[in-house]
């Protein structure tokens, strides 16, 4: 049996896929932001799909689609190519998620098949989405619990902040304030690592303090600044 390396007729998946997915992107009204990422502007957010090559050079790839909000955090707008997505799903190919890409011809056939699946599955999902529904869908992907507001465990601070900022973009300022305060509370907790490797928030014998990283401090500052601005709005 021939190996994948012998039968593959291209050197770079992203380069080979670029021209073969151009018709799909054009049909859907998407713009290409990188060799494997495509987006459509929906005003306050973006529809996006991306091509994810398999690890280890396997002859298949995945197509993920979802919602991107590059300016979700105030004063921290990311370039579209680096923004990623906050929720979404993966297209299926003949009962699985893996699209074949052993050759250029297979990539082209995968692109044609993907367009049909995208119109059937993703387009209807995107069609009626708005920021309020995006907030609700994002919340469902987290371990946050509205009944535990003010009592969540450390580790959920980023989820709480993301949810709070999404609510703020959706115009729900009161709810946003509540979740941003929860994020602030969790972000400000002192963190100690015990000898057994557990996380605690009060110093124990033989425990060591875990100093926050720079990006964690910057996020806390953004959350605190936003809370202050909302308090005086």
N, C-alpha and C positions, 0 to 999 in steps of 0.2 A: 504494500500500500504506500502511495506517495505521501510524503509529509506535507503539512500545511505550508512550510517554507517553499517547497518545490512547486506547489500548485498556485500559490499566490502570485498575482501579476502586478503588484504595486508595492511600493516601499513604505508609504505612510498612509494610514487609514484616514486621517483628517484631510489630507490632500486629495485622496481618491474620492472621499465622500462629498467634498465641497461642491463640485460641479454637479454631482448626481442628485443632491438634495436641493439644488437651486430651484428646479421646477416646483417642488412641493412647497418651498418657502414662498415663492411668488404666488402660487395658487391660493395660499392661506393669508397672504398679506403680511408676512413676517419679514423682518430685516435680519441679515446675518451680522452678529456682533463679534463672533470669533469663527474659527474654522468649523466648530461643532455646536455652536449655540445660536439660536434664532429667537427673535422677540417681536412682539406686537404691542404698541402703545395703547393702553386702555384709559389714559388720563392719569389717575392716581396710582396705577399699577400696570404691570406688563404681563401678557401671556408669554410663555416661553416653552421651547422644547430644546433638548440637547441630545447629542449622540454620544453614547458612552461606550468606548471600546472595551472589550473584555481584557482582563489581566492575562499575563503570560502568553500573549499572542494567539489566543484561541480564535477560530474563524467565525466569530459571531460578535454582535454588539447589541446595545440596548437603546431604546428611545424613551426618554423621560420627558414628561410635560408638567407644567405647574404655574404657580403664581410668583411673580417677582415684584418686590417693593423696595427699590434701591434707596429711597430716602425715608425708610421706615423710622430710623433714629434721627432726630433733629441734629442738624449741623454735621451729619456723618454720611452724606450721600455718597454711595459707591458708584464707580464706573459700571456701566451695564455688564461689561464682560466679566466683572468680578462679583456681581451682586448675588448670584445664586438664586435659589427659590425657597419659599417658606412652606409650601405644601403642594402636593400634586400626586401624580401616579405614573405608571409605566405602560406603554402600549404593548399589546400582545401580538405574537406572530404564530399563527397556526397552533394555538393552544399553549404556547410558551412565551417568555419575554425576550427570547434571543432571536435576533434577525441575522441571517447568514451574510457573511462578507468575505468569503474565501477568495473571490475574484472581483474585478471591477463590474463584471456582468451581474454578479450576485448582489453587489451593493446597489446597482441600478434597479434590479428587480425588488429589492427590499424597500427602496425609496418609493416605488410605485405602489407596493402593497401598503406601506406606512401611510400614504396619503389617504387611501380608502379607510383605513382603521382610524386615522385621526379625525376624519370627517364624521365617522360613525360614533366615536367614543369621546374625543376631547372637545370638538367644536360645540356640541350641545352642552357639555359641562361648563365651558367657558361663557357661553352665550348670555346666560342670565346672572352671572356672578357680579356682585358689587362688593364694596368694602365691608358692609355689615355682614354679608354672608361669609366673606373671607375671614373676618374676625371669629365668627362662630365655628367655621371649619378648622381654623388654626387652633382654637381652644380645645377642640376634640382630639387633636394630635398630641396634646400635652398631658401631664399628670396634675395639672391645676384643678382645684375644686372650689367652686364658689362658696360652698359651705365652710371651707377652711381658710377663707381670706383672713389674713393676720396670723395664721397658725401653720403655714406651710413650712416644710423642712428645708434646710439649706441644700442648695443644689438646683432649686427651681427658680433662682433669681433671674436668669436670662429668659426663661419662658414667661415669667411674670412681666418683665420689662418689655419683651416683644409684644405680648398681648396688650399691654397698656398703651404702647405707641401705636399699635394698629387701631385700637379703640379711639385714640386721639385723632388719627387721620379720618376715621369714620364719623367724627363729630360728636362722639359720646364722651364729653369731657369729665363728667362726674365719675363714670365707671373707670375711665382712664386714670384719673387721679388715685382711685382706690388701689388699682393694680400697680401703679408706679410706686406708691407708698409701700406696698408689699415687697416689690423688687428692692427698694431702698433699704428696708429693714433687713432683708436677707443679705444684700451686698455688704452692709455695714457690720455684719456679725464678725467678731474675731474668730479666727480658725486656728485650732491647735490639733496636732497629730499625736496621738498617744503612742506608747511603745508598741502596742499591738497593731498600729496602723489605722485606728479608727479616728474619725473626725468628731471633735467636741468643740464647744464654744466657751468653755470655762477651763482655765489652766488646771491640769492635773499633774501629779508627780510624774516626772520623767517625760512629760509631753513637750513638744517643741512648737513654736509658733510658725504658722504658714503665712508668709508675707504675700499680700496680693500682687499680681503682676501689673505692669503698667497699663495694659489694655483694660484690666478690671477696674482700676482706679479711674480711668477715663470714662468708662461706662457709668460708674457710680456718679461721677461729676455731671454727666449729661442728664441722668435721671433726676438728680437733685436740682439742677438748674431748671429743668422742665417743670418739676413740682412747684418751684418758687414762682415761675412765670404764670402757671395756672392759678396759683393762690392769689395773685394780684390782678388776674384778668377780669 
